[in-house]
């Protein structure tokens, strides 16, 4: 599972804790990536949750790596979705 615009990783940690999901989050802001890593470590979910720095308009992951994409209140900020569609 991948979490677009993961922020501090709250939804990713929730999905990992509640449902046992393996989640990779993509977050644009380096400070949020660092904060997400720290919070994830504090709750002991670093085996299931990784937050990486990247831009969801140019997903830094190989194609067909994930079967589910989630994004909580974030994709509405992408102004021209059609320009970035496959």
The first five atom37 places (N, CA, C, CB, O) and aatype in JSON, in Angstrom:
{
  "aatype": [20, 20, 20, 20, 20, 20, 20, 20, 20, 20, 20, 20, 20, 20, 20, 20, 20, 20, 20, 20, 20, 20, 20, 20, 20, 20, 20, 20, 20, 20, 20, 20, 20, 20, 20, 20, 20, 20, 20, 20, 20, 20, 20, 20, 20, 20, 20, 20, 20, 20, 20, 20, 20, 20, 20, 20, 20, 20, 20, 20, 20, 20, 20, 20, 20, 20, 20, 20, 20, 20, 20, 20, 20, 20, 20, 20, 20, 20, 20, 20, 20, 20, 20, 20, 20, 20],
  "atom_mask": [
    [1, 1, 1, 1, 1],
    [1, 1, 1, 1, 1],
    [1, 1, 1, 1, 1],
    [1, 1, 1, 1, 1],
    [1, 1, 1, 1, 1],
    [1, 1, 1, 1, 1],
    [1, 1, 1, 1, 1],
    [1, 1, 1, 1, 1],
    [1, 1, 1, 1, 1],
    [1, 1, 1, 1, 1],
    [1, 1, 1, 1, 1],
    [1, 1, 1, 1, 1],
    [1, 1, 1, 1, 1],
    [1, 1, 1, 1, 1],
    [1, 1, 1, 1, 1],
    [1, 1, 1, 1, 1],
    [1, 1, 1, 1, 1],
    [1, 1, 1, 1, 1],
    [1, 1, 1, 1, 1],
    [1, 1, 1, 1, 1],
    [1, 1, 1, 1, 1],
    [1, 1, 1, 1, 1],
    [1, 1, 1, 1, 1],
    [1, 1, 1, 1, 1],
    [1, 1, 1, 1, 1],
    [1, 1, 1, 1, 1],
    [1, 1, 1, 1, 1],
    [1, 1, 1, 1, 1],
    [1, 1, 1, 1, 1],
    [1, 1, 1, 1, 1],
    [1, 1, 1, 1, 1],
    [1, 1, 1, 1, 1],
    [1, 1, 1, 1, 1],
    [1, 1, 1, 1, 1],
    [1, 1, 1, 1, 1],
    [1, 1, 1, 1, 1],
    [1, 1, 1, 1, 1],
    [1, 1, 1, 1, 1],
    [1, 1, 1, 1, 1],
    [1, 1, 1, 1, 1],
    [1, 1, 1, 1, 1],
    [1, 1, 1, 1, 1],
    [1, 1, 1, 1, 1],
    [1, 1, 1, 1, 1],
    [1, 1, 1, 1, 1],
    [1, 1, 1, 1, 1],
    [1, 1, 1, 1, 1],
    [1, 1, 1, 1, 1],
    [1, 1, 1, 1, 1],
    [1, 1, 1, 1, 1],
    [1, 1, 1, 1, 1],
    [1, 1, 1, 1, 1],
    [1, 1, 1, 1, 1],
    [1, 1, 1, 1, 1],
    [1, 1, 1, 1, 1],
    [1, 1, 1, 1, 1],
    [1, 1, 1, 1, 1],
    [1, 1, 1, 1, 1],
    [1, 1, 1, 1, 1],
    [1, 1, 1, 1, 1],
    [1, 1, 1, 1, 1],
    [1, 1, 1, 1, 1],
    [1, 1, 1, 1, 1],
    [1, 1, 1, 1, 1],
    [1, 1, 1, 1, 1],
    [1, 1, 1, 1, 1],
    [1, 1, 1, 1, 1],
    [1, 1, 1, 1, 1],
    [1, 1, 1, 1, 1],
    [1, 1, 1, 1, 1],
    [1, 1, 1, 1, 1],
    [1, 1, 1, 1, 1],
    [1, 1, 1, 1, 1],
    [1, 1, 1, 1, 1],
    [1, 1, 1, 1, 1],
    [1, 1, 1, 1, 1],
    [1, 1, 1, 1, 1],
    [1, 1, 1, 1, 1],
    [1, 1, 1, 1, 1],
    [1, 1, 1, 1, 1],
    [1, 1, 1, 1, 1],
    [1, 1, 1, 1, 1],
    [1, 1, 1, 1, 1],
    [1, 1, 1, 1, 1],
    [1, 1, 1, 1, 1],
    [1, 1, 1, 1, 1]
  ],
  "atom_positions": [
    [[0.86, -1.17, 0.0], [0.0, 0.0, 0.0], [0.9, 1.23, 0.0], [-0.97, 0.0, 1.22], [1.94, 1.25, 0.65]],
    [[0.49, 2.24, -0.72], [1.23, 3.49, -0.73], [0.29, 4.62, -0.31], [1.84, 3.78, -2.15], [-0.88, 4.66, -0.7]],
    [[0.82, 5.53, 0.5], [0.07, 6.68, 1.01], [0.64, 7.93, 0.36], [0.13, 6.77, 2.57], [1.74, 8.37, 0.71]],
    [[-0.1, 8.51, -0.59], [0.34, 9.73, -1.26], [0.15, 10.92, -0.33], [-0.44, 9.94, -2.59], [-0.87, 11.03, 0.35]],
    [[1.13, 11.8, -0.3], [1.1, 13.01, 0.54], [0.95, 12.59, 2.0], [-0.06, 13.96, 0.11], [0.01, 13.02, 2.68]],
    [[1.86, 11.77, 2.46], [1.75, 11.09, 3.76], [1.85, 12.0, 4.97], [2.8, 10.05, 3.86], [1.44, 11.61, 6.06]],
    [[2.39, 13.19, 4.81], [2.53, 14.09, 5.96], [3.37, 13.45, 7.05], [1.16, 14.48, 6.51], [4.45, 12.92, 6.78]],
    [[2.88, 13.48, 8.28], [3.6, 12.89, 9.41], [3.3, 11.4, 9.57], [3.24, 13.61, 10.69], [3.74, 10.79, 10.55]],
    [[2.57, 10.81, 8.62], [2.38, 9.36, 8.59], [1.27, 8.8, 9.44], [3.6, 8.74, 8.98], [1.21, 7.58, 9.63]],
    [[0.39, 9.63, 9.95], [-0.7, 9.15, 10.8], [-1.57, 8.09, 10.14], [-1.56, 10.3, 11.21], [-1.76, 7.02, 10.73]],
    [[-2.11, 8.34, 8.95], [-2.92, 7.31, 8.31], [-2.13, 6.04, 8.02], [-3.5, 7.86, 7.02], [-2.67, 4.94, 8.15]],
    [[-0.88, 6.17, 7.63], [-0.06, 4.98, 7.36], [0.12, 4.15, 8.63], [1.32, 5.4, 6.81], [0.0, 2.92, 8.59]],
    [[0.4, 4.81, 9.74], [0.54, 4.07, 11.01], [-0.78, 3.44, 11.44], [1.06, 5.01, 12.11], [-0.79, 2.32, 11.95]],
    [[-1.86, 4.15, 11.24], [-3.18, 3.6, 11.59], [-3.44, 2.32, 10.79], [-4.3, 4.65, 11.34], [-3.83, 1.3, 11.36]],
    [[-3.23, 2.39, 9.48], [-3.49, 1.22, 8.64], [-2.57, 0.06, 9.0], [-3.31, 1.59, 7.17], [-2.98, -1.1, 8.94]],
    [[-1.34, 0.36, 9.36], [-0.41, -0.69, 9.77], [-0.83, -1.3, 11.09], [1.01, -0.13, 9.87], [-0.82, -2.53, 11.23]],
    [[-1.19, -0.48, 12.05], [-1.55, -0.96, 13.38], [-2.9, -1.68, 13.36], [-1.6, 0.2, 14.37], [-3.03, -2.78, 13.91]],
    [[-3.87, -1.08, 12.74], [-5.24, -1.6, 12.78], [-5.45, -2.81, 11.85], [-6.22, -0.5, 12.39], [-6.19, -3.74, 12.19]],
    [[-4.78, -2.77, 10.68], [-5.05, -3.8, 9.67], [-3.82, -4.61, 9.27], [-5.63, -3.15, 8.45], [-3.91, -5.5, 8.42]],
    [[-2.68, -4.31, 9.88], [-1.46, -5.05, 9.56], [-0.89, -4.73, 8.19], [-1.73, -6.51, 9.64], [-0.09, -5.49, 7.66]],
    [[-1.28, -3.6, 7.63], [-0.82, -3.22, 6.29], [0.66, -2.88, 6.29], [-1.63, -2.04, 5.76], [1.2, -2.39, 7.29]],
    [[1.29, -3.13, 5.17], [2.66, -2.69, 4.92], [2.52, -1.43, 4.06], [3.54, -3.83, 4.2], [2.02, -1.49, 2.94]],
    [[2.96, -0.28, 4.6], [2.67, 1.0, 3.96], [3.96, 1.78, 3.68], [1.73, 1.84, 4.83], [4.81, 1.93, 4.56]],
    [[4.07, 2.28, 2.46], [5.11, 3.23, 2.1], [4.42, 4.55, 1.84], [5.95, 2.75, 0.86], [3.55, 4.65, 0.98]],
    [[4.82, 5.56, 2.58], [4.26, 6.9, 2.38], [5.21, 7.74, 1.56], [3.97, 7.58, 3.73], [6.43, 7.61, 1.67]],
    [[4.66, 8.6, 0.74], [5.45, 9.54, -0.05], [5.06, 10.94, 0.41], [5.2, 9.36, -1.6], [3.89, 11.32, 0.4]],
    [[6.08, 11.69, 0.83], [5.86, 13.04, 1.35], [6.87, 13.99, 0.73], [5.97, 13.06, 2.91], [8.06, 13.67, 0.63]],
    [[6.4, 15.16, 0.32], [7.23, 16.17, -0.35], [8.15, 16.92, 0.61], [6.35, 17.16, -1.08], [9.26, 17.3, 0.23]],
    [[7.72, 17.15, 1.84], [8.41, 18.02, 2.78], [9.4, 17.23, 3.65], [7.39, 18.75, 3.67], [8.99, 16.36, 4.42]],
    [[10.7, 17.52, 3.54], [11.71, 16.78, 4.3], [11.47, 16.77, 5.81], [13.06, 17.35, 4.02], [11.69, 15.75, 6.46]],
    [[11.04, 17.89, 6.38], [10.81, 17.94, 7.83], [9.68, 17.0, 8.25], [10.48, 19.37, 8.26], [9.73, 16.42, 9.33]],
    [[8.69, 16.85, 7.41], [7.6, 15.92, 7.72], [8.06, 14.47, 7.58], [6.39, 16.17, 6.8], [7.64, 13.61, 8.36]],
    [[8.91, 14.2, 6.62], [9.47, 12.85, 6.48], [10.24, 12.49, 7.75], [10.39, 12.74, 5.23], [10.07, 11.4, 8.3]],
    [[11.07, 13.4, 8.21], [11.84, 13.16, 9.43], [10.92, 12.97, 10.64], [12.8, 14.33, 9.69], [11.13, 12.06, 11.44]],
    [[9.9, 13.82, 10.77], [8.95, 13.69, 11.87], [8.19, 12.38, 11.81], [7.97, 14.84, 11.85], [7.96, 11.74, 12.84]],
    [[7.79, 11.97, 10.6], [7.07, 10.7, 10.42], [7.95, 9.53, 10.83], [6.6, 10.54, 8.97], [7.48, 8.59, 11.48]],
    [[9.21, 9.57, 10.44], [10.14, 8.5, 10.81], [10.26, 8.39, 12.33], [11.53, 8.75, 10.19], [10.25, 7.29, 12.88]],
    [[10.37, 9.53, 13.0], [10.51, 9.53, 14.45], [9.24, 9.0, 15.14], [10.82, 10.94, 14.95], [9.32, 8.18, 16.05]],
    [[8.08, 9.48, 14.7], [6.83, 9.02, 15.3], [6.6, 7.53, 15.05], [5.65, 9.83, 14.74], [6.13, 6.81, 15.93]],
    [[6.94, 7.08, 13.87], [6.79, 5.66, 13.53], [7.69, 4.8, 14.41], [7.11, 5.42, 12.05], [7.29, 3.73, 14.87]],
    [[8.92, 5.27, 14.63], [9.85, 4.56, 15.5], [9.34, 4.53, 16.93], [11.23, 5.2, 15.45], [9.43, 3.5, 17.61]],
    [[8.8, 5.65, 17.4], [8.31, 5.72, 18.78], [7.19, 4.73, 19.08], [7.83, 7.12, 19.07], [7.05, 4.25, 20.21]],
    [[6.39, 4.43, 18.07], [5.29, 3.48, 18.28], [5.64, 2.07, 17.79], [4.03, 3.97, 17.58], [4.79, 1.18, 17.8]],
    [[6.88, 1.89, 17.37], [7.35, 0.55, 17.01], [6.79, -0.03, 15.73], [7.06, -0.37, 18.1], [6.65, -1.24, 15.61]],
    [[6.46, 0.82, 14.77], [5.88, 0.32, 13.52], [6.83, 0.43, 12.32], [4.62, 1.07, 13.21], [6.39, 0.34, 11.18]],
    [[8.11, 0.62, 12.59], [9.05, 0.83, 11.49], [9.21, -0.39, 10.57], [10.39, 1.21, 12.04], [9.73, -0.26, 9.47]],
    [[8.76, -1.57, 11.01], [8.79, -2.74, 10.12], [7.66, -2.69, 9.09], [8.67, -4.03, 10.95], [7.76, -3.31, 8.03]],
    [[6.6, -1.94, 9.38], [5.44, -1.88, 8.49], [5.25, -0.54, 7.79], [4.22, -2.21, 9.25], [4.5, -0.45, 6.81]],
    [[5.9, 0.5, 8.29], [5.67, 1.84, 7.75], [7.0, 2.51, 7.4], [4.88, 2.71, 8.76], [7.92, 2.57, 8.21]],
    [[7.07, 2.99, 6.17], [8.21, 3.78, 5.71], [7.67, 5.04, 5.05], [9.11, 2.97, 4.73], [6.75, 4.96, 4.24]],
    [[8.21, 6.17, 5.39], [7.84, 7.43, 4.74], [9.08, 7.91, 4.0], [7.31, 8.51, 5.78], [10.13, 8.13, 4.6]],
    [[8.94, 8.08, 2.69], [10.07, 8.52, 1.88], [9.78, 9.9, 1.3], [10.37, 7.5, 0.75], [8.63, 10.28, 1.12]],
    [[10.85, 10.62, 1.02], [10.7, 11.94, 0.41], [10.49, 11.77, -1.08], [11.93, 12.83, 0.7], [11.22, 11.05, -1.75]],
    [[9.47, 12.45, -1.59], [9.22, 12.4, -3.02], [7.99, 13.2, -3.4], [9.06, 10.97, -3.47], [7.24, 13.68, -2.55]],
    [[7.8, 13.33, -4.69], [6.69, 14.08, -5.26], [5.71, 13.08, -5.88], [7.19, 15.12, -6.31], [6.1, 12.3, -6.75]],
    [[4.46, 13.1, -5.45], [3.48, 12.14, -5.97], [3.14, 12.38, -7.44], [2.22, 12.2, -5.14], [2.51, 11.53, -8.07]],
    [[3.54, 13.51, -7.98], [3.34, 13.75, -9.41], [4.4, 13.04, -10.25], [3.36, 15.25, -9.71], [4.25, 12.89, -11.46]],
    [[5.45, 12.61, -9.59], [6.52, 11.81, -10.21], [6.88, 10.72, -9.19], [7.79, 12.7, -10.6], [7.94, 10.78, -8.56]],
    [[6.01, 9.76, -9.04], [6.12, 8.74, -7.99], [7.5, 8.06, -8.04], [5.0, 7.69, -8.13], [7.87, 7.47, -9.06]],
    [[8.25, 8.15, -6.93], [9.61, 7.61, -6.9], [9.66, 6.11, -6.57], [10.45, 8.37, -5.89], [10.49, 5.66, -5.79]],
    [[8.75, 5.35, -7.18], [8.67, 3.9, -6.95], [8.49, 3.2, -8.29], [7.5, 3.55, -5.96], [7.93, 3.78, -9.22]],
    [[8.96, 1.97, -8.39], [8.75, 1.23, -9.65], [7.27, 1.02, -9.93], [9.48, -0.12, -9.6], [6.46, 0.9, -9.01]],
    [[6.91, 0.97, -11.22], [5.53, 0.7, -11.61], [5.08, -0.65, -11.06], [5.37, 0.72, -13.14], [5.89, -1.56, -10.89]],
    [[3.81, -0.77, -10.77], [3.18, -2.01, -10.31], [3.75, -2.52, -9.0], [3.32, -3.08, -11.37], [3.73, -3.72, -8.73]],
    [[4.27, -1.62, -8.17], [4.82, -2.01, -6.87], [3.72, -2.19, -5.84], [5.83, -0.96, -6.39], [3.85, -3.01, -4.93]],
    [[2.64, -1.44, -5.96], [1.58, -1.44, -4.97], [0.23, -1.71, -5.61], [1.55, -0.12, -4.21], [0.0, -1.37, -6.77]],
    [[-0.66, -2.32, -4.83], [-1.99, -2.59, -5.34], [-3.04, -1.63, -4.8], [-2.38, -4.0, -5.01], [-4.18, -1.62, -5.27]],
    [[-2.66, -0.82, -3.81], [-3.59, 0.14, -3.21], [-2.89, 1.47, -3.01], [-4.16, -0.39, -1.87], [-1.74, 1.52, -2.55]],
    [[-3.58, 2.56, -3.35], [-3.09, 3.91, -3.08], [-4.14, 4.62, -2.23], [-2.8, 4.7, -4.42], [-5.32, 4.61, -2.56]],
    [[-3.68, 5.23, -1.13], [-4.57, 6.04, -0.31], [-3.99, 7.45, -0.24], [-4.74, 5.43, 1.12], [-2.8, 7.66, -0.43]],
    [[-4.85, 8.4, 0.03], [-4.42, 9.77, 0.23], [-5.52, 10.48, 1.0], [-4.11, 10.49, -1.14], [-6.66, 10.56, 0.54]],
    [[-5.19, 10.97, 2.15], [-6.19, 11.62, 2.99], [-6.09, 13.13, 2.85], [-6.01, 11.21, 4.46], [-5.11, 13.74, 3.28]],
    [[-7.12, 13.71, 2.26], [-7.23, 15.16, 2.14], [-6.01, 15.82, 1.53], [-7.49, 15.75, 3.49], [-5.57, 16.88, 1.99]],
    [[-5.46, 15.2, 0.48], [-4.26, 15.77, -0.11], [-4.36, 15.98, -1.61], [-3.11, 14.89, 0.2], [-3.91, 17.01, -2.11]],
    [[-4.92, 15.03, -2.34], [-4.92, 15.14, -3.79], [-5.75, 16.32, -4.3], [-5.44, 13.86, -4.4], [-5.6, 16.73, -5.45]],
    [[-6.61, 16.86, -3.47], [-7.37, 18.03, -3.89], [-6.45, 19.23, -4.12], [-8.42, 18.38, -2.84], [-6.86, 20.2, -4.77]],
    [[-5.23, 19.19, -3.62], [-4.28, 20.29, -3.8], [-3.51, 20.18, -5.11], [-3.31, 20.32, -2.64], [-2.78, 21.11, -5.47]],
    [[-3.66, 19.07, -5.82], [-3.04, 18.93, -7.15], [-3.95, 19.64, -8.13], [-2.82, 17.4, -7.54], [-5.06, 19.18, -8.41]],
    [[-3.47, 20.74, -8.66], [-4.33, 21.61, -9.45], [-4.7, 21.01, -10.81], [-3.66, 22.92, -9.65], [-5.86, 21.09, -11.21]],
    [[-3.75, 20.43, -11.52], [-4.01, 19.94, -12.86], [-3.79, 18.42, -12.91], [-3.11, 20.66, -13.9], [-2.77, 17.96, -13.43]],
    [[-4.73, 17.68, -12.38], [-4.6, 16.22, -12.32], [-4.49, 15.61, -13.71], [-5.79, 15.63, -11.59], [-3.73, 14.66, -13.9]],
    [[-5.22, 16.13, -14.68], [-5.22, 15.58, -16.03], [-3.83, 15.65, -16.66], [-6.23, 16.32, -16.9], [-3.46, 14.76, -17.42]],
    [[-3.08, 16.67, -16.35], [-1.74, 16.82, -16.91], [-0.78, 15.76, -16.4], [-1.19, 18.19, -16.58], [0.26, 15.51, -17.02]],
    [[-1.12, 15.12, -15.28], [-0.24, 14.13, -14.68], [-0.79, 12.72, -14.77], [0.03, 14.49, -13.25], [-0.19, 11.79, -14.24]],
    [[-1.92, 12.55, -15.44], [-2.52, 11.21, -15.56], [-1.74, 10.39, -16.58], [-4.01, 11.31, -15.98], [-1.18, 10.93, -17.53]],
    [[-1.7, 9.08, -16.38], [-0.98, 8.22, -17.35], [-1.69, 8.18, -18.68], [-0.82, 6.8, -16.82], [-1.23, 7.51, -19.6]]
  ]
}
